Amino acid sequence: MSVGSGLHTAGPLVEAPGDTGVTPDRQVLLLAELVGFMTKDTPSVQHVLDLMTPHLRELAGLTAATVFELDSETGLMTGTAQFGEPGRRDQMVAGKVFRAAAGGPPVISGQQMAIRLRIGGQTVGVLLLTGDTLAELRQDTISTVALHFATTLQGLTAEKARQFVAHTSSTIQELFEKGMTAGSVEEAAELLTHSCATAFRTEHASLHLIDNDGRIRYVYGVGCPDERLDQLRTNLVGKSAIESPVWRSIVESGEPSLINNASTTKTRLGGMAQTLGLGSFIAMPLMSGFGPVGMVMCGDSSGTREWTARDRILAQQLAAEGALIMDSARMRQANQMHMQELTRQAFHDSLTGLPNRKHLLDRGEQAIEIAMGTGTRMALLMLDLNGFKQVNDTIGHHAGDVLLQLVAMRLDALVRWPDMASRLGGDEFSMLLTGNPDDRSAVEVGELICERLREPFEIDGREVKIGASIGVALFPRHAIEFGALMKDADASMYLAKRSGGGVHLAK
């Protein structure tokens, strides 16, 4: 029946025995009590049913009642309030009311009456009554009771919608704000996984990312023990994502998959659903402009869950937002790597990979300040190769470049952090020594370098032998400024070279 038609709030009056006055009958009392209750409270559907039940038990022999809420998007009915024991055929009987005209009377089936709950021209649910004498209920009583239920359902639906919008907005906003600062795709993925667990209030959430070949390269989880997460990584990393039936489904459709009962769905052996023991789950594809990049799955292991149309909307929004923040993180990561490479190129020699002259000057100035502040020494060794020109002239410039690279590798193997080997240009190198070296220890390092560089090199199948000339200067003995220290070490290097090589300590 249509609630909005034929509505009355007063019934016939009954003369009280031994009294000259009249009193309202029980149906009028029910309606009056409902009106009073609804005007001073914001009840739940169960509250309204509990208030009405005693009256209907006396009036119509009520033995059971169920209020079904109708999901306007899916057309599914869900019991939202109950009195008495539900029957196996309740939902089927309640559904019969939709085959009748919207403004028609209640549908009677045996001892059951199904009443369509409508307000503002919209059906919001069904009231199913079971009783012995339901025919005793008057039209105005049925209409008013139905209106109160419809009004309550409409209010609750509006409140659920408001809460959903608020929850969705806050979740998306927080994800966006945090995600836009993520420095890597992995960091953005972890933020998304936490957001999904929070958004759907699930016990678990997990995520995997794939590489360009479609293989899983990264796995992350929320709400699972470390050993379970380790097992998930062992099961998935390096494996092809296409082996997962869930992955294939969501990538082909481009839409989230909402599974109420995981036992009825094909899942990957050792995958997220099986390893985490999910009874129900939502799987969301992460799509970039270049194709799929990963999947998020969240769900519960303690039981199954009936996902709603609102859950699907939220999943779609999170999937879209997740792909956006990961694409943004990927661009930031690429830009950061590019800047790091530019910085590396600015401070490192392109041929050997060693720090260059600019890097040496910066580190040398810092080392002088530290040594001056701590009252310690530091040393600078300037190194020139003996026999390098002959290699270039006899074997070729390619061999000369290879030789410089091999020399750089030997020097780098000798250096200890925070000391530094660098290439200054041509066949000239340096070694910066910190840690309070004295004359003897600095010269010993130079002798060790000479010894290592005298060992033969093999270039294009040929044995190449060279030597080194090294000049040594110390702070503060020889100079207190790094530029002056370099000049002293460089002058000592040329003295060593004129002497046929080896190590020469500045005077």
Summary of the structure (lengths in Angstrom):
residues: 507
radius of gyration: 41.2
end to end distance: 111.4
largest distance: 140.8
contacts: 1659
relative contact order: 0.07
helix: 49%
strand: 24%
